[in-house]
Amino acid sequence: MPQVLAANVVPGPQSPLRTKMQLQPYHVYTVGGHHVGVIGIDIKGKTELSSSPSPGTYLLDEVTTAQKFIDELHGKGINKIILLSHVGLSKDHVIAGQLRGVDVIVGGDSHSLMGDAANLAKAPRAAPVGEYPSQTADADGKTVCIVQAWHYSNVVGELEVNFDANGDVLSCTGRPIIPLAESSTWVNALSRTPLSAEEQAAVMAALPAGAAVYAEKSEAKAWIDTNVAQIAIMTKERIATFESKFCLSRDPGSSRSSTICTVCDTYHRGGGACQLVAKAFLMGERSAHIAIQNGGGCRKDLPNGNYSIGQAYEMLPFSNTMVTLEMTGEQVRDVLEDALEYFTIGGSTGAYPYAAGLRYHVDASKAKGSRVSNLEVNPRLGSCAWSPIDPAFTYVVVTNNYIAGGKDGYATFGAVPADKVVNTFTNYAQGFIDYLRTMHTAIMPLHPEEYSTQGYINKMGCDHSTNGECVVGFSCGVPDTASNSSMCKEEPLPVAGTTPPPTTGGPSGFLTRYLPDVDNGLAACHLEKDWPELANEVILDDEIFKTGGLGKLMIHKFLEVWLCYRCLFVRVCLRVCVVFACMFFGTIWFVF
């Protein structure tokens, strides 16, 4: 049975970590006749603040706990010690310098790619952050070897350590290996075609020195095949089609979690994947003005092509639910500053905020309270125009229950009174799925104006909008803002109460102006400006939109406006009549 090592994790009374498994602080392995002690250590602060441990579960100090068990192992005559950590590469180096008797640290959490850039060229979509292994000294000045192997088994680490008779490290060498199957295939949406021998040889010749072929294990394949077949039945249902990829990135210029995108794809505004999730929350929760989603809550890119239920749950894998909170504009600014503080000081890059109906500039080099500027709102994305947030106005914010509870540094969310918080109990992945199902054509990339991050200056003060080389090893250029077209086309508006222009030949000027993104459920642009008497009365119904084309949509729109204008106090009844009229008497609006 696999050993689960977690020396500094103390499970609560009802935690599955206590009731369904037995955590061990360490395990002793025999390697070539030598005893090697492996101690498991998890990061304390980030886990307690950025995860959702069971009630009563807490973590002990990493250094104190590690030293306790190093001493215990030494007392048993075991002098070769490996720390299996999940604290991040930079903290691994800090911890190593505070411990006595540790030889090797095999780390995680920061998803750091280490190794010779030449051996990894052309394969990963990230630049190595240092040599593999890295070497430092412990509190006694003895050598400690530190390694990490990126993420998702994209590379496998190979480390060789030589010890002296006292168990101290003499030397360590190694490399990250890019694992490959014995044969490759061409893959498209319909099939997988094996490469010919000539093609396979060409592939192997083009690979970097860090690549290596591994034979498939039959027992592993049999187990995987059985389970994959069962899962595929449940998860293969197509729910949407993406015209192009939506990249996963926790913050602008980060691609550590992406498998299909580069640093430059997300350099200026961050990733489109989490941005689309925020928009889905906003469109799905009709009471909300704006939506906020933490970058760490999104876990996968959205590739171009067909998209399934299974992929949606891989993208949003946690058991989070959608929650609404009533907050003033000042509180909204405060919660963004909270998140950026946690992001900036090293708590978690997953705290970086994505939003819909809300946008801003971020300067991560400034102090808390000054990192967010040019904060603008466009409630429900219902207007062509953005305006400065009103500090005194009360907005309804939809988010996930995880950060709504103050996790990931979102302290202001956690301080909102209970009577201002409503849990919809809709799983956040389900909310995303429901939104995607309303799309009847391929989903196009979001317009740059919709992105919540409109400008980004990193922690070192480098402005991604004016300098394309803020990320070491990449040259991404700067955005051509002058060529960006507006979200909404500036065309003449119809006067309230007049006949709209005809729809022959495609969407009219009215539709392209008032409904710039019909499939995405956007409300009518400038409604509150041009027809203020109706701004609070018109409710656009996605279900109605789905039942007809653009013509029926426009008919429904005008019938609803006309009837609401004259019958405000019986709107619910007349909205039913409107639905009936749209479906069966589509031309009746000409009579009015």
ZAMARGU-4260 file (C-alpha; in steps of 0.2 Angstrom, whole numbers, plus 5000, padded with zeros to 4 digits):
<rodrens>
0) 5000/5000/5000 | 5007/5017/4996 | 5014/5028/5010 | 5006/5045/5013 | 5019/5055/5021
5) 5014/5071/5030 | 5024/5075/5046 | 5017/5092/5050 | 4998/5088/5046 | 4987/5086/5061
10) 4970/5079/5054 | 4954/5085/5063 | 4943/5072/5072 | 4932/5068/5057 | 4945/5071/5043
15) 4946/5058/5030 | 4965/5059/5033 | 4961/5052/5050 | 4946/5040/5047 | 4951/5033/5030
20) 4970/5033/5030 | 4984/5034/5042 | 4997/5048/5038 | 5015/5044/5043 | 5028/5057/5046
25) 5041/5047/5037 | 5045/5031/5029 | 5062/5021/5028 | 5067/5014/5012 | 5081/5002/5008
30) 5091/5007/4993 | 5106/4996/4988 | 5108/4990/5006 | 5107/5008/5013 | 5093/5014/5024
35) 5086/5031/5017 | 5073/5041/5028 | 5060/5051/5018 | 5050/5064/5028 | 5034/5072/5021
40) 5032/5091/5024 | 5017/5102/5018 | 5017/5121/5017 | 5008/5128/5033 | 5002/5145/5029
45) 4996/5143/5011 | 4987/5126/5015 | 4978/5134/5030 | 4973/5150/5021 | 4971/5144/5003
50) 4964/5127/5005 | 4949/5120/5014 | 4955/5108/5028 | 4942/5098/5037 | 4936/5106/5054
55) 4950/5104/5067 | 4964/5100/5054 | 4979/5111/5056 | 4998/5111/5051 | 5013/5112/5062
60) 5028/5123/5058 | 5038/5116/5044 | 5056/5118/5050 | 5052/5113/5068 | 5043/5097/5063
65) 5056/5092/5050 | 5070/5094/5062 | 5061/5084/5075 | 5060/5069/5063 | 5077/5071/5056
70) 5084/5069/5074 | 5072/5054/5077 | 5079/5045/5061 | 5097/5050/5066 | 5094/5042/5083
75) 5089/5026/5074 | 5105/5026/5065 | 5098/5032/5048 | 5109/5046/5042 | 5103/5048/5024
80) 5088/5060/5024 | 5077/5066/5010 | 5064/5079/5014 | 5049/5077/5002 | 5041/5094/5002
85) 5027/5104/4995 | 5032/5122/5000 | 5039/5129/4984 | 5057/5130/4977 | 5062/5147/4986
90) 5056/5141/5003 | 5065/5124/5000 | 5081/5134/5000 | 5076/5144/5016 | 5071/5128/5025
95) 5087/5120/5020 | 5098/5133/5028 | 5088/5131/5044 | 5089/5112/5046 | 5103/5101/5052
100) 5105/5084/5045 | 5095/5085/5029 | 5103/5079/5013 | 5091/5080/4999 | 5075/5090/4996
105) 5063/5084/4983 | 5050/5098/4981 | 5034/5104/4974 | 5020/5117/4974 | 5029/5131/4964
110) 5029/5119/4948 | 5047/5124/4945 | 5056/5118/4930 | 5074/5115/4933 | 5088/5109/4922
115) 5099/5114/4907 | 5090/5125/4895 | 5098/5117/4880 | 5092/5100/4885 | 5075/5106/4887
120) 5074/5117/4872 | 5058/5115/4860 | 5049/5104/4872 | 5042/5113/4888 | 5032/5129/4887
125) 5042/5137/4902 | 5060/5142/4904 | 5071/5133/4917 | 5073/5143/4933 | 5089/5135/4938
130) 5101/5120/4937 | 5095/5102/4941 | 5100/5099/4955 | 5102/5115/4964 | 5114/5115/4979
135) 5115/5125/4995 | 5121/5122/5013 | 5112/5117/5029 | 5114/5126/5046 | 5130/5116/5048
140) 5137/5121/5031 | 5134/5104/5024 | 5128/5101/5006 | 5110/5100/5003 | 5104/5095/4985
145) 5087/5102/4980 | 5076/5096/4965 | 5059/5099/4958 | 5052/5092/4942 | 5040/5105/4935
150) 5022/5097/4935 | 5009/5085/4928 | 5023/5072/4924 | 5029/5083/4909 | 5046/5079/4915
155) 5053/5065/4927 | 5068/5069/4938 | 5083/5058/4938 | 5095/5062/4953 | 5111/5053/4958
160) 5118/5057/4976 | 5135/5051/4983 | 5137/5050/5002 | 5152/5048/5013 | 5153/5036/5027
165) 5144/5048/5039 | 5130/5050/5027 | 5135/5067/5021 | 5133/5072/5003 | 5149/5072/4993
170) 5141/5076/4976 | 5124/5076/4967 | 5121/5076/4949 | 5105/5074/4938 | 5093/5080/4925
175) 5075/5081/4921 | 5069/5069/4907 | 5055/5072/4895 | 5046/5055/4895 | 5041/5048/4878
180) 5031/5033/4872 | 5039/5021/4861 | 5029/5027/4846 | 5020/5043/4842 | 5004/5047/4833
185) 4996/5061/4823 | 4980/5067/4833 | 4965/5076/4826 | 4947/5078/4832 | 4942/5061/4824
190) 4957/5049/4825 | 4975/5045/4830 | 4986/5039/4816 | 5003/5031/4820 | 5018/5038/4813
195) 5028/5029/4800 | 5045/5023/4804 | 5053/5037/4794 | 5042/5050/4803 | 5045/5043/4820
200) 5064/5044/4816 | 5062/5062/4811 | 5053/5066/4827 | 5066/5058/4838 | 5080/5067/4829
205) 5071/5084/4832 | 5069/5081/4851 | 5081/5089/4863 | 5094/5079/4873 | 5083/5079/4888
210) 5070/5067/4880 | 5070/5048/4883 | 5059/5034/4878 | 5050/5023/4891 | 5041/5006/4888
215) 5023/5005/4892 | 5019/4994/4907 | 5005/4982/4903 | 4998/4981/4921 | 4996/5000/4921
220) 4989/5001/4904 | 4976/4987/4908 | 4970/4997/4924 | 4969/5013/4915 | 4960/5006/4900
225) 4946/4999/4911 | 4943/5015/4920 | 4945/5026/4906 | 4931/5017/4896 | 4919/5019/4911
230) 4923/5037/4913 | 4922/5041/4895 | 4903/5036/4894 | 4899/5049/4907 | 4910/5063/4902
235) 4911/5063/4883 | 4895/5074/4880 | 4900/5089/4870 | 4893/5105/4878 | 4902/5118/4867
240) 4915/5122/4853 | 4929/5134/4855 | 4934/5144/4839 | 4952/5146/4847 | 4961/5142/4863
245) 4958/5150/4879 | 4974/5150/4889 | 4976/5146/4907 | 4987/5158/4917 | 4986/5163/4935
250) 4993/5180/4931 | 4999/5190/4916 | 5015/5182/4909 | 5013/5165/4918 | 5011/5149/4909
255) 5016/5137/4922 | 5000/5128/4922 | 4996/5129/4903 | 4999/5114/4891 | 4995/5123/4875
260) 5000/5141/4878 | 5016/5151/4880 | 5021/5166/4891 | 5017/5178/4877 | 5000/5171/4875
265) 4995/5178/4892 | 5008/5192/4894 | 4997/5207/4893 | 4981/5203/4902 | 4982/5186/4909
270) 4973/5170/4903 | 4957/5169/4894 | 4952/5153/4902 | 4948/5160/4920 | 4942/5176/4912
275) 4928/5166/4903 | 4924/5157/4919 | 4921/5174/4928 | 4910/5179/4913 | 4900/5162/4915
280) 4897/5166/4933 | 4891/5183/4929 | 4879/5177/4915 | 4873/5163/4925 | 4868/5173/4941
285) 4856/5186/4935 | 4856/5195/4952 | 4874/5199/4950 | 4882/5215/4944 | 4900/5208/4943
290) 4909/5192/4945 | 4926/5188/4953 | 4936/5172/4952 | 4953/5168/4959 | 4966/5162/4946
295) 4970/5146/4956 | 4952/5140/4955 | 4954/5137/4936 | 4965/5122/4932 | 4965/5119/4913
300) 4967/5127/4896 | 4951/5128/4885 | 4958/5121/4869 | 4950/5125/4852 | 4938/5113/4845
305) 4924/5103/4854 | 4923/5104/4873 | 4915/5091/4884 | 4907/5089/4902 | 4923/5080/4908
310) 4934/5094/4902 | 4924/5106/4911 | 4926/5097/4928 | 4944/5095/4924 | 4945/5114/4922
315) 4935/5117/4938 | 4939/5102/4949 | 4934/5108/4966 | 4918/5106/4976 | 4915/5125/4976
320) 4898/5133/4974 | 4893/5150/4967 | 4889/5163/4981 | 4883/5181/4979 | 4888/5195/4991
325) 4881/5212/4993 | 4896/5224/4994 | 4900/5243/4991 | 4911/5249/4978 | 4924/5253/4991
330) 4923/5235/4997 | 4925/5228/4980 | 4941/5238/4978 | 4947/5232/4995 | 4945/5214/4991
335) 4955/5216/4975 | 4969/5224/4985 | 4967/5209/4998 | 4970/5197/4984 | 4984/5206/4976
340) 4993/5207/4993 | 4992/5188/4995 | 4997/5186/4977 | 5012/5198/4979 | 5019/5193/4996
345) 5021/5175/4990 | 5006/5168/4999 | 4999/5160/4982 | 4999/5165/4964 | 4982/5157/4963
350) 4975/5173/4972 | 4977/5183/4957 | 4959/5190/4953 | 4949/5188/4937 | 4933/5197/4935
355) 4918/5200/4923 | 4909/5217/4923 | 4924/5224/4932 | 4941/5229/4925 | 4957/5238/4932
360) 4975/5241/4931 | 4987/5232/4942 | 5004/5238/4949 | 5011/5223/4959 | 5026/5233/4963
365) 5017/5245/4974 | 5011/5244/4993 | 4994/5237/4998 | 4980/5250/4994 | 4989/5257/4979
370) 4990/5241/4968 | 4973/5244/4959 | 4970/5259/4948 | 4957/5264/4935 | 4944/5253/4943
375) 4929/5252/4931 | 4912/5243/4931 | 4901/5238/4917 | 4887/5229/4927 | 4882/5213/4919
380) 4892/5218/4904 | 4876/5227/4899 | 4883/5243/4891 | 4895/5248/4878 | 4903/5260/4891
385) 4913/5257/4906 | 4912/5269/4921 | 4922/5272/4937 | 4916/5261/4951 | 4905/5270/4964
390) 4912/5268/4981 | 4896/5270/4990 | 4885/5260/4978 | 4880/5242/4983 | 4885/5229/4970
395) 4880/5211/4970 | 4896/5201/4967 | 4895/5183/4962 | 4910/5172/4966 | 4914/5154/4973
400) 4911/5150/4991 | 4930/5146/4993 | 4936/5164/4992 | 4919/5171/4998 | 4924/5163/5015
405) 4940/5174/5015 | 4952/5160/5008 | 4967/5164/4996 | 4969/5181/5005 | 4951/5188/5000
410) 4949/5194/5018 | 4936/5207/5014 | 4924/5194/5006 | 4926/5184/5023 | 4920/5200/5033
415) 4904/5202/5023 | 4889/5200/5035 | 4880/5183/5034 | 4864/5192/5029 | 4872/5199/5014
420) 4879/5182/5008 | 4868/5170/4998 | 4875/5153/4993 | 4866/5147/4977 | 4873/5129/4980
425) 4876/5128/4962 | 4893/5119/4959 | 4904/5131/4950 | 4908/5119/4937 | 4890/5116/4933
430) 4888/5135/4932 | 4901/5135/4919 | 4893/5120/4910 | 4876/5129/4910 | 4884/5144/4902
435) 4893/5135/4889 | 4877/5126/4884 | 4869/5142/4879 | 4882/5145/4866 | 4875/5140/4849
440) 4890/5144/4838 | 4908/5142/4841 | 4914/5153/4855 | 4925/5167/4849 | 4940/5174/4859
445) 4934/5188/4872 | 4936/5206/4867 | 4952/5214/4875 | 4940/5227/4883 | 4932/5213/4893
450) 4947/5207/4901 | 4948/5212/4920 | 4967/5216/4919 | 4969/5230/4907 | 4986/5234/4912
455) 4999/5225/4922 | 5016/5230/4931 | 5024/5216/4939 | 5032/5215/4956 | 5049/5221/4949
460) 5041/5237/4942 | 5041/5231/4924 | 5026/5237/4914 | 5019/5223/4902 | 5010/5236/4892
465) 5026/5245/4887 | 5040/5232/4889 | 5039/5215/4880 | 5053/5208/4890 | 5047/5208/4908
470) 5048/5189/4909 | 5066/5183/4908 | 5069/5173/4892 | 5054/5179/4882 | 5051/5194/4870
475) 5032/5196/4869 | 5030/5214/4861 | 5018/5226/4867 | 4999/5227/4863 | 4993/5237/4848
480) 4979/5246/4857 | 4976/5258/4843 | 4970/5244/4832 | 4958/5236/4844 | 4940/5239/4839
485) 4927/5243/4852 | 4916/5229/4859 | 4901/5238/4852 | 4899/5246/4835 | 4895/5265/4836
490) 4880/5265/4824 | 4865/5276/4825 | 4852/5272/4838 | 4833/5270/4835 | 4823/5283/4845
495) 4812/5275/4859 | 4795/5271/4852 | 4800/5270/4834 | 4801/5256/4822 | 4818/5248/4822
500) 4828/5246/4806 | 4825/5230/4795 | 4835/5214/4799 | 4836/5208/4781 | 4854/5203/4776
505) 4860/5200/4794 | 4860/5208/4811 | 4854/5226/4810 | 4863/5241/4816 | 4852/5241/4831
510) 4856/5223/4835 | 4875/5225/4833 | 4874/5240/4844 | 4862/5235/4857 | 4866/5216/4857
515) 4884/5215/4852 | 4886/5197/4859 | 4869/5189/4858 | 4875/5171/4861 | 4885/5176/4876
520) 4869/5183/4884 | 4874/5202/4885 | 4861/5214/4889 | 4856/5228/4878 | 4870/5241/4877
525) 4867/5258/4883 | 4849/5254/4888 | 4851/5263/4904 | 4857/5278/4895 | 4845/5279/4880
530) 4829/5273/4888 | 4832/5276/4906 | 4813/5274/4910 | 4815/5256/4905 | 4832/5252/4912
535) 4826/5243/4928 | 4812/5235/4920 | 4818/5226/4905 | 4825/5208/4908 | 4833/5199/4894
540) 4829/5180/4894 | 4842/5168/4888 | 4829/5154/4886 | 4819/5165/4874 | 4834/5170/4865
545) 4838/5151/4862 | 4821/5147/4854 | 4823/5159/4839 | 4835/5167/4828 | 4840/5185/4828
550) 4824/5190/4820 | 4814/5182/4834 | 4826/5189/4847 | 4823/5207/4841 | 4804/5204/4840
555) 4805/5198/4858 | 4815/5213/4863 | 4803/5226/4856 | 4788/5217/4862 | 4795/5216/4880
560) 4800/5234/4880 | 4784/5241/4873 | 4773/5230/4886 | 4784/5234/4901 | 4784/5252/4897
565) 4765/5253/4898 | 4762/5239/4910 | 4775/5240/4924 | 4764/5233/4938 | 4759/5217/4929
570) 4775/5214/4920 | 4776/5195/4925 | 4760/5191/4917 | 4764/5201/4901 | 4781/5193/4900
575) 4772/5176/4898 | 4762/5184/4884 | 4777/5191/4876 | 4785/5173/4875 | 4769/5167/4867
580) 4769/5181/4855 | 4787/5178/4850 | 4785/5160/4847 | 4768/5160/4837 | 4765/5177/4831
585) 4782/5183/4827 | 4776/5198/4815 | 4763/5205/4827 | 4775/5218/4833 | 4773/5228/4816
590) 4755/5232/4821 | 4761/5242/4836
</rodrens>
